[in-house]
Amino acid sequence: MRKLAKVITTEGTIEQFAEPETPEQWQEVVNAARFLLDLESSRQYGLITGGPIVHAERAAELLERGRQLGFCPDPFDKLVERYLG
């Protein structure tokens, strides 16, 4: 049975997707995980409020697994433009 990754939508709901298989899917997951972890860090430091619930542990797991496979997140300014732009 495949592991399931929990992904946060803009509405703050959780959807389940099969773990990434293609390089494109892994790159997207690594980018999303980095962005969500930075979002959660900003919330913890009081820089922002509200927004979706971030499953930080799962995001960190996916980011680490992607890095082990050779994937690196895009620069943060590109991620902000992509996800908030």
Z-matrix of the N, CA and C atoms (Angstrom, degrees):
N
C 1 1.453
C 2 1.528 1 108.84
N 3 1.310 2 116.21 1 135.49
C 4 1.458 3 121.29 2 179.42
C 5 1.513 4 111.62 3 -73.39
N 6 1.343 5 114.47 4 146.44
C 7 1.465 6 118.97 5 171.84
C 8 1.522 7 107.09 6 -71.69
N 9 1.313 8 116.35 7 148.30
C 10 1.454 9 120.48 8 178.24
C 11 1.512 10 109.59 9 -107.87
N 12 1.325 11 115.46 10 138.12
C 13 1.460 12 121.26 11 176.80
C 14 1.516 13 108.12 12 -99.28
N 15 1.331 14 117.03 13 133.71
C 16 1.459 15 120.88 14 176.46
C 17 1.515 16 107.80 15 -91.58
N 18 1.310 17 116.01 16 126.25
C 19 1.456 18 122.51 17 -177.23
C 20 1.517 19 108.40 18 -120.82
N 21 1.309 20 117.55 19 135.42
C 22 1.456 21 122.95 20 -179.64
C 23 1.521 22 109.23 21 -91.31
N 24 1.329 23 116.24 22 130.99
C 25 1.455 24 120.62 23 175.55
C 26 1.523 25 108.99 24 -91.59
N 27 1.327 26 116.88 25 171.78
C 28 1.456 27 120.22 26 179.72
C 29 1.523 28 112.03 27 -64.65
N 30 1.327 29 117.29 28 -21.75
C 31 1.465 30 120.55 29 178.51
C 32 1.525 31 111.29 30 -84.69
N 33 1.336 32 118.04 31 -4.51
C 34 1.442 33 121.06 32 179.11
C 35 1.518 34 114.21 33 84.62
N 36 1.325 35 117.24 34 14.12
C 37 1.455 36 120.23 35 177.86
C 38 1.524 37 109.39 36 -95.93
N 39 1.309 38 116.05 37 160.47
C 40 1.455 39 120.99 38 -178.83
C 41 1.522 40 109.60 39 -104.60
N 42 1.321 41 115.93 40 129.60
C 43 1.451 42 121.73 41 173.17
C 44 1.525 43 106.98 42 -118.07
N 45 1.304 44 117.16 43 152.11
C 46 1.460 45 120.07 44 178.98
C 47 1.523 46 109.60 45 -111.20
N 48 1.313 47 113.97 46 134.35
C 49 1.455 48 121.50 47 178.57
C 50 1.520 49 108.35 48 -129.51
N 51 1.324 50 116.90 49 150.20
C 52 1.458 51 120.02 50 174.77
C 53 1.526 52 108.58 51 -62.47
N 54 1.321 53 116.72 52 149.93
C 55 1.458 54 120.52 53 178.37
C 56 1.527 55 109.29 54 -56.73
N 57 1.322 56 117.52 55 142.56
C 58 1.464 57 120.85 56 -177.17
C 59 1.524 58 112.47 57 -55.00
N 60 1.326 59 114.69 58 148.06
C 61 1.457 60 120.45 59 179.42
C 62 1.515 61 112.19 60 -123.03
N 63 1.322 62 117.64 61 -35.65
C 64 1.462 63 120.51 62 -177.19
C 65 1.527 64 110.35 63 -94.73
N 66 1.330 65 116.96 64 159.12
C 67 1.465 66 119.63 65 176.04
C 68 1.533 67 112.72 66 -57.14
N 69 1.312 68 117.48 67 -37.89
C 70 1.467 69 121.15 68 179.17
C 71 1.525 70 111.16 69 -64.07
N 72 1.324 71 116.45 70 -42.76
C 73 1.459 72 120.50 71 178.60
C 74 1.525 73 110.63 72 -65.16
N 75 1.326 74 117.84 73 -41.65
C 76 1.465 75 120.00 74 178.90
C 77 1.519 76 111.09 75 -64.08
N 78 1.333 77 117.79 76 -41.01
C 79 1.463 78 119.88 77 179.08
C 80 1.519 79 110.60 78 -62.14
N 81 1.318 80 117.01 79 -42.14
C 82 1.464 81 120.70 80 178.96
C 83 1.528 82 110.95 81 -63.77
N 84 1.320 83 117.60 82 -42.14
C 85 1.461 84 121.24 83 179.80
C 86 1.526 85 110.79 84 -65.70
N 87 1.324 86 117.54 85 -42.95
C 88 1.466 87 121.00 86 178.82
C 89 1.530 88 109.99 87 -62.15
N 90 1.325 89 117.26 88 -42.72
C 91 1.465 90 120.85 89 178.10
C 92 1.526 91 111.17 90 -62.77
N 93 1.325 92 116.44 91 -47.50
C 94 1.467 93 120.23 92 -178.89
C 95 1.526 94 111.07 93 -64.09
N 96 1.328 95 116.67 94 -41.56
C 97 1.466 96 119.83 95 179.93
C 98 1.521 97 110.97 96 -62.16
N 99 1.318 98 117.21 97 -44.53
C 100 1.474 99 120.17 98 179.13
C 101 1.525 100 110.60 99 -61.51
N 102 1.328 101 116.39 100 -45.69
C 103 1.457 102 120.57 101 -178.92
C 104 1.526 103 110.82 102 -62.34
N 105 1.331 104 117.09 103 -45.58
C 106 1.461 105 120.60 104 -178.08
C 107 1.524 106 112.01 105 -66.89
N 108 1.323 107 117.64 106 -37.44
C 109 1.466 108 119.89 107 176.93
C 110 1.523 109 111.19 108 -65.60
N 111 1.329 110 117.40 109 -40.26
C 112 1.465 111 120.01 110 176.82
C 113 1.523 112 111.21 111 -67.06
N 114 1.323 113 117.12 112 -37.17
C 115 1.457 114 121.29 113 176.12
C 116 1.523 115 110.38 114 -61.40
N 117 1.314 116 116.61 115 -45.46
C 118 1.459 117 120.78 116 -179.96
C 119 1.526 118 111.11 117 -65.71
N 120 1.315 119 117.92 118 -39.66
C 121 1.472 120 120.95 119 176.82
C 122 1.518 121 110.65 120 -60.64
N 123 1.316 122 116.88 121 -43.02
C 124 1.467 123 120.75 122 178.71
C 125 1.523 124 111.15 123 -62.60
N 126 1.316 125 116.62 124 -37.86
C 127 1.462 126 120.71 125 178.16
C 128 1.534 127 109.98 126 -66.87
N 129 1.317 128 117.76 127 -42.94
C 130 1.463 129 121.31 128 -179.19
C 131 1.533 130 111.95 129 -64.68
N 132 1.323 131 116.71 130 -32.75
C 133 1.465 132 120.50 131 178.15
C 134 1.523 133 112.44 132 -83.75
N 135 1.326 134 117.22 133 0.06
C 136 1.450 135 121.14 134 177.93
C 137 1.511 136 114.78 135 80.00
N 138 1.330 137 117.27 136 13.67
C 139 1.461 138 120.67 137 -179.16
C 140 1.524 139 112.21 138 -78.12
N 141 1.324 140 116.68 139 -26.70
C 142 1.465 141 121.78 140 177.06
C 143 1.524 142 108.18 141 -138.66
N 144 1.319 143 115.44 142 161.64
C 145 1.461 144 121.19 143 173.99
C 146 1.521 145 107.96 144 -132.58
N 147 1.324 146 115.33 145 160.10
C 148 1.457 147 120.23 146 177.85
C 149 1.514 148 112.07 147 75.49
N 150 1.311 149 114.40 148 -163.43
C 151 1.456 150 120.69 149 -179.61
C 152 1.513 151 111.87 150 89.47
N 153 1.322 152 115.97 151 179.43
C 154 1.464 153 120.39 152 -176.80
C 155 1.521 154 111.80 153 -70.56
N 156 1.311 155 115.21 154 155.54
C 157 1.459 156 121.12 155 173.91
C 158 1.526 157 106.98 156 -73.78
N 159 1.314 158 115.78 157 129.73
C 160 1.459 159 120.63 158 -179.71
C 161 1.523 160 108.89 159 -103.93
N 162 1.301 161 116.35 160 126.78
C 163 1.451 162 122.01 161 174.98
C 164 1.523 163 106.79 162 -87.69
N 165 1.343 164 115.28 163 81.73
C 166 1.462 165 122.41 164 -170.29
C 167 1.523 166 112.31 165 -60.94
N 168 1.313 167 117.51 166 -39.33
C 169 1.468 168 119.64 167 -179.38
C 170 1.521 169 110.89 168 -61.30
N 171 1.320 170 116.69 169 -45.86
C 172 1.472 171 120.17 170 179.86
C 173 1.518 172 110.86 171 -67.64
N 174 1.330 173 117.62 172 -40.40
C 175 1.458 174 120.78 173 178.19
C 176 1.526 175 110.31 174 -60.80
N 177 1.332 176 116.78 175 -42.44
C 178 1.465 177 120.58 176 178.99
C 179 1.529 178 111.20 177 -65.08
N 180 1.331 179 116.76 178 -39.26
C 181 1.466 180 120.48 179 177.27
C 182 1.518 181 111.03 180 -60.99
N 183 1.321 182 116.29 181 -46.56
C 184 1.464 183 120.46 182 -179.40
C 185 1.522 184 111.37 183 -66.07
N 186 1.324 185 117.15 184 -40.32
C 187 1.458 186 120.54 185 178.59
C 188 1.531 187 109.96 186 -62.75
N 189 1.316 188 117.61 187 -45.43
C 190 1.467 189 121.27 188 179.55
C 191 1.525 190 111.34 189 -63.94
N 192 1.318 191 116.79 190 -44.23
C 193 1.476 192 120.27 191 179.32
C 194 1.520 193 110.27 192 -62.03
N 195 1.326 194 117.12 193 -42.87
C 196 1.464 195 120.74 194 177.55
C 197 1.517 196 111.89 195 -62.06
N 198 1.323 197 116.83 196 -41.21
C 199 1.470 198 120.35 197 177.99
C 200 1.521 199 110.96 198 -63.98
N 201 1.336 200 117.34 199 -38.72
C 202 1.468 201 120.73 200 177.40
C 203 1.523 202 111.20 201 -62.08
N 204 1.326 203 115.56 202 -29.80
C 205 1.465 204 120.65 203 179.03
C 206 1.531 205 112.35 204 -87.39
N 207 1.343 206 116.76 205 -0.41
C 208 1.461 207 120.48 206 176.28
C 209 1.514 208 115.80 207 98.40
N 210 1.320 209 118.15 208 11.61
C 211 1.460 210 121.27 209 -179.74
C 212 1.524 211 110.26 210 -98.15
N 213 1.321 212 116.18 211 137.22
C 214 1.464 213 122.67 212 177.37
C 215 1.523 214 108.39 213 -121.35
N 216 1.339 215 117.39 214 141.90
C 217 1.460 216 118.96 215 178.51
C 218 1.523 217 110.93 216 -68.05
N 219 1.314 218 115.03 217 152.29
C 220 1.464 219 121.62 218 174.76
C 221 1.526 220 108.66 219 -64.99
N 222 1.339 221 117.39 220 161.64
C 223 1.473 222 119.68 221 176.17
C 224 1.525 223 110.74 222 -56.28
N 225 1.345 224 115.06 223 146.22
C 226 1.453 225 119.98 224 -173.59
C 227 1.525 226 113.18 225 -58.69
N 228 1.347 227 118.22 226 -38.17
C 229 1.464 228 119.56 227 179.88
C 230 1.523 229 111.52 228 -61.49
N 231 1.324 230 118.18 229 -34.94
C 232 1.461 231 120.92 230 175.99
C 233 1.527 232 111.51 231 -69.16
N 234 1.344 233 115.10 232 -37.02
C 235 1.474 234 118.36 233 178.75
C 236 1.524 235 110.99 234 -66.73
N 237 1.332 236 117.22 235 -40.79
C 238 1.469 237 120.71 236 177.50
C 239 1.517 238 109.51 237 -60.84
N 240 1.314 239 117.23 238 -46.67
C 241 1.470 240 120.93 239 179.97
C 242 1.525 241 110.77 240 -61.13
N 243 1.337 242 116.02 241 -41.29
C 244 1.456 243 119.85 242 -177.97
C 245 1.521 244 112.41 243 -68.41
N 246 1.338 245 117.37 244 -47.04
C 247 1.446 246 120.15 245 -173.34
C 248 1.521 247 114.30 246 -89.48
N 249 1.310 248 117.30 247 -22.31
C 250 1.469 249 119.65 248 179.69
C 251 1.515 250 113.79 249 -116.94
N 252 1.333 251 115.98 250 -16.25
C 253 1.450 252 122.18 251 -172.21
C 254 1.457 253 116.11 252 -67.09
